[in-house]
Structure formats: C-alpha cells, structure tokens
Amino acid sequence: MCDSVLKSGEKYNVCMSCAEKIKYIKEPYCKKCGKPLEKEYEEYCGDCTGKATSFEYGRAVFSYNMYIRESISRFKYHGRKEYAEFYADRMYECCSDWIKKILPDALIPVPIHKKRYNKRGYNQSELIADKLGALCGIPVLSDYILRRKNTRPQKELTPVERENNLKNAFVITKKAKELYKAVNCVIIIDDIYTTGSTIEACSHIIKENGVSTVYFLCVSIGMGF
C-alpha cells in the first residue's frame, strides 16, 4: 500500500497504518454485484435493480477507495506483480466458503488485448487467478476467452460508452470449444468491478459456449450509493 518496510509481526504484507485504511466489503451488500448498500433492508444497488445479467451474481473484497486505487494502479501499470499474492490471499480469506459452496469447475481471468499484454508484460487478472486457483485447488483457464478488440480503458468512458466499447470485444478460443466442453460452472476473476460491463460481456460469451452457470469475484468494487 505505502511501500514502507514492514515491522515484525505485521501480516498480509500490509503495515498497521495502511491496514486501517483498507475498507472490506461487509453486509449489507448488493445480492447481484456485491456493492455495499447504505440501508440494510435493500437487496440490490441502483445499478442492478431490474437489470438482467448473464452471470448469477458476484463478490468483491475491497471497497475501491483511494488507497486501493493507488495499489491497483501500481499493480497494473508499474510492474508490481507481487501484489497478486496479497490480493489472492485476501480473496481466499474472505470468500473461500462462498467458493467452496459454488464448487466451480474453473476460474477464468478477464483477458487483455495482445498489444496491451506486450506493453505491460502480464495480465493482472491472470496473475490473481493463478494465485487464487493454487490456494483453492481450482484450475485456471487463461486460454478460454480471447480479447480480439483493443478497447479503450473502461475508466475513461460513460456507462453507455462502456457497453458499446465492449461489443464483440471477446471471443471463445478454439481450444475452449474443443477441450473444455465439460466445464459447466465458472468464476470470472478481475481486479475492479465498476458498472459490470466487462463481466457481463465475458459472461455472455461464456454462456453462449455452453457453460450453464457464471459467477465473478473481483479484488475491488465501487460504492453502490
């Protein structure tokens, strides 16, 4: 979080000062996307109310505040690949019971375009999925979906622009069609959930390939109120 040297006994690779700044998602949260809710009697956030999705529902670990935003920025754009271990550890600690209940056949990381991969050197969602898969004993299918369009970053767009930006952006790989026919339940792994456009686009095409049930799990999510 802050790049300071850890003191003896500080856990999870986060110092005591930064640990107090991290906001975990706790109930009440949206039953569809997992965003925190302001009122306990609410079931869905404003984004999810009355909205049909290809995925069942999903969870996130952290609220996307300024500290998590800076951490993920260093992870994605400044080569801090070692952060994946911390994110996966926290995902496992907070959501392992939920994962075991779902019993997914595989984890599928959201892919990035080849140009972006060549520039960055890695897919951040794949790094997290690999670490989480090892903790859970669940296969990671990084070659299930291909991102064939080098789309604009979602953070730069309005909600409507985000949906249009992702039209026909993803395609199921030939390998997935031939070798992964027995996969019926998956969890999509990503770093940030905002409007859900990326998760929905991936879920839609995964279900078109015959997967019956799709969930998602993200490192962080924006506020729902």
N, C-alpha and C positions, 0 to 999 in steps of 0.2 A: 504493500500500500504506500509506504513512505520511503522505502529504501534504507531505513536506518538499520543498524546492527541489532539483532535480537539479543535479549538478555536470557540468561539461563532459566529454563522453565516456561518460557513463552511458547505456546502451542500453535499449530496450524500455520506456521510461517507468517504470523501477524503479531505485531507488538501490542502491548496492552492498550496503548493510546489509540491505535487505529482500530482495535477490536471494538472499542466503544462507539466508533463512528459507523461501523457496518450495520445496516438495518436488514435483518432477516424477515422474510415474508412469513407472517403469522396470521392465524384466523382473526377476523373474518376475511376471506379472500374469494374472488370470483370462482364459481364452480366450473367455469369453462376455461378461462385463460390463466387463472391464478393471481390476478392483480389484487392488491389489498383493497378492501372496501372500507368505507367510512362508517357504515351502520351495520350492526350485527344481524339485523333482520333481512338485509339484502342478500340475494343469491347470486346475482350477476352484475357485472360492471356495465356502464353505459355503452361501451363498445360491443359487448356480447349479447345484450338483451335483444331477443327476437332475431338473432343472427344465426343462420345455418352454416355449419362448417364441415369440412371433410374429416377433420380429426375429432376424436371423442372429447378430450379435454387435456389440460397440461398443467405443469407446475413450474415454478421458478424459485430460486433460493434467496437471492438478494433483491432488495429494492434498488432501483437504478438511481442512486444519489450521486453527488459529485465525486465522492471517494471511489465508488465502484466504477464510475465512468472513466476516471483517470487511470485506474488499474487496468481496465479492459483496453483502453487506448494504448497503453504501453505493451500489453499482451499482443494486440493485433498489429500495431504499426511500428513498434520499436524493438522487435525481436525477443521479447521476454517470454519465450516459450515455456520456461519453467513454471510460469503461473498456472499452466493447465493442471498441474498436480494439485495445487491448492483448490482450484475451482471444483475439480472432480471429487476431491476429498470431502468438500462441503456438500456437494450434491449427494454423495453417498450417505453422509452422516444424516442429512435432513430428509432424504427421500428413499432410502433403501427399503423401508417397509412398504411404501407405495409401489416401488419397482417389483418387489417380490410378489405383491398381490396381483399385479398386472401379468406377470410371467411373460415378458416379451421374448420373441424369437431372436430379435436383433436390435441393435442400436444403429441408427442411420444419421450421420452428421450432415448438416446442410452443406452442400458443396459450394466452392467458389470457382470463378472462371479461370481458365488456364493462364490467361495473361496476368491476372491478379496473383495467382499462385506462383508464377515465375518471378514476379516482382517481390512478393513477400517471402517466398521460400517455404511456406506451410499454410495449411488450412486450420485456423484456430479451432473451429468446431470439431474437426477430426482429431486434433490433439486431446481435447477434452473427452471426446467419446472413447478414444483408446484407453485413457487412464481410468475412466469410469467403467468401461467394459471389463478391464482387468480386475477391478475391485468387486464387480458384481458377478463375474464369470459369464458374461453375455457376449456373443460375437458382435463385432463391429463391421458393418458392410459399407465401407467407404466408397465402393465402386458400384453402388446401387443406382444413384442418380448422377447425372452429368448436368452441369450448368453450361448451356450452349450459347447464352447471350451474356455479354459483358455489360450487365446492367449498371445504371448509376447507383451510387450508395443510397440506401433507403432513407437515411437520416436527413438527406437533403430535400426530400420530397414531401408533398402533402399526402394524406391518406388515399385520395383518389389516384394521384400520380403513382403511388406505390403499387397499387393493384395493376395499373396499366404497364408499369415498368417491368412487372414480372410475368406478363402474359407470354406463354410459350418459352419461358426462360429455362425451364428444366425438361430433361428427357430421361426416360429409363434406359439404362445401358443394355447392350446386347447380352452381357454376362448375367445381369439380373433376370432378364427374361428367360434365359436358358437354365441357369443353375440355382436360382433362389425361389423356385416355384412353391416350395414347402413353407415359405415364410408367410405367416398369417397375422402376426401381431408385432408391431414395431414401436419404438420410441424415437422420435426425431430429436437430435441434440443440436442446440445452437447457443450462442453466447448471450444475445439480447432479444427480448420479445418487446415489440412496440405495438403496432396495430395488428400484428399477426398475419400480415400479407405473405411473408416468406414461408411461414409454417403452413399456411393454407395452400399455397402453390405447390409445395412439396407433398403435402398430404394428399392433395387431389390426384396428382400423377401416380403416387404410390398405390392408391386405392384402385386406380384405373388398371394397374398391373396385377390386380387380384388379391392384394393384401386386404384383409377384412377389417382390421382394427388398427388405428393410428393414434398415438398419444405424442406429447412432446415434453421435453424437460430443458429448461434454459438456466443459464447462470443468473441472469437478472431480468427484471421486468419493471416497466414504468408504473407510476401511480395510476390507480383507477378512479380517482376522484379529484 
